[in-house]
Amino acid sequence: MSASSTSPATPNAPLPRIALGTWSWGSGAAGGDQVFGNHLTDDDLKQVFDAAMSQGLRLWDTALVYGMGASERALGALIADVPRQDVIISTKFTPQIAGDGTDPVADELAQSEQNLGTSDIDLYWIHNPGDVERWTPLVAQLAAEGKVGRVGVSNHNLAQIKRVEEILSTRGVHLSAIQNHYSLLYRSSEDAGLLDYCRDNGIDFFAYMTLEQGALSGKYDADHLMPADSQRGRTYNPLLPRLGALLETLRAIAAAHDVAPAQVSVAWAIAKGTIPIIGVTTPAQVDDAAKAVSLTLSADEVARLEEAAQASGVDTRGSWESPMS
């Protein structure tokens, strides 16, 4: 890492309690327009970025595969206007789009650095397990050489995570973070013991899709559907009628705290010891994310939410996800 690298890249420095996700930014394959039905302008994104930075939300999560570089380029254009040490950048190597060069991981990292306009990547992830034995040594080498800060893995189960740590350790590198789908509607990582493993081993657990692409934000329900021509609309609109009781519980707890329902969903994830990644496309969503950090739920409220979620019978495991146990 160069001298301009932000200090939170060091392995033992604490990370913020919340991350902001940019999957919904940009357009194209696996981009914000196709997946979320979003059509955001540069000005829209600048307002979001400025709102986040003004509230001290500076941990940004992206990936080369999001819009095939579009998300990274959008974020890169924004971070160019602030001191590099003021932001923490998290991006990913995705095996599914790996090239056939001698080191596809280094090649993807180089593309991400070009898109982001920085050679300082604070947290670099293996996006999907693919081939643990093949990809982990290559990421370990980048970390050992100081080309990335922390190393994380996403969508890995516990056995794969333990094997990753074994491989990393032989090169003097350790696993810093895990990023898995985790929400009130999908707690497979918790059930499989991953949250306990992280807590026992000093590993940060990043929870993505905590809001289930808006299904747990309080904005949508059986009478207010997501964009029908989007991937999330096709996935979640059929489920919304089954979420009525859970959404009512979210709204009741939100009303008791005088906050928005989305803040309750995020505060639940924080209460479970995770760092939720919240996709943001408006300043209002940034405001919700910032307020969720200071919202403390009681044990009874956590239990009520989990009981309502379980009673819905909804399982939101993605097509890309393997069972965690």
Secondary structure as GFF3:
##gff-version 3
##sequence-region A 1 325
A	DSSP	three_ten_helix	7	9	.	.	.	ID=ss1
A	DSSP	beta_strand	19	21	.	.	.	ID=ss2
A	DSSP	alpha_helix	32	36	.	.	.	ID=ss3
A	DSSP	alpha_helix	42	54	.	.	.	ID=ss4
A	DSSP	beta_strand	59	61	.	.	.	ID=ss5
A	DSSP	three_ten_helix	66	69	.	.	.	ID=ss6
A	DSSP	alpha_helix	70	79	.	.	.	ID=ss7
A	DSSP	three_ten_helix	84	86	.	.	.	ID=ss8
A	DSSP	beta_strand	88	93	.	.	.	ID=ss9
A	DSSP	three_ten_helix	95	97	.	.	.	ID=ss10
A	DSSP	alpha_helix	104	116	.	.	.	ID=ss11
A	DSSP	beta_strand	121	126	.	.	.	ID=ss12
A	DSSP	alpha_helix	132	144	.	.	.	ID=ss13
A	DSSP	beta_strand	148	154	.	.	.	ID=ss14
A	DSSP	alpha_helix	158	169	.	.	.	ID=ss15
A	DSSP	beta_strand	175	181	.	.	.	ID=ss16
A	DSSP	alpha_helix	188	191	.	.	.	ID=ss17
A	DSSP	alpha_helix	194	201	.	.	.	ID=ss18
A	DSSP	beta_strand	204	208	.	.	.	ID=ss19
A	DSSP	three_ten_helix	212	214	.	.	.	ID=ss20
A	DSSP	alpha_helix	231	236	.	.	.	ID=ss21
A	DSSP	three_ten_helix	240	243	.	.	.	ID=ss22
A	DSSP	alpha_helix	244	257	.	.	.	ID=ss23
A	DSSP	alpha_helix	261	271	.	.	.	ID=ss24
A	DSSP	beta_strand	275	279	.	.	.	ID=ss25
A	DSSP	alpha_helix	283	292	.	.	.	ID=ss26
A	DSSP	alpha_helix	299	312	.	.	.	ID=ss27
###
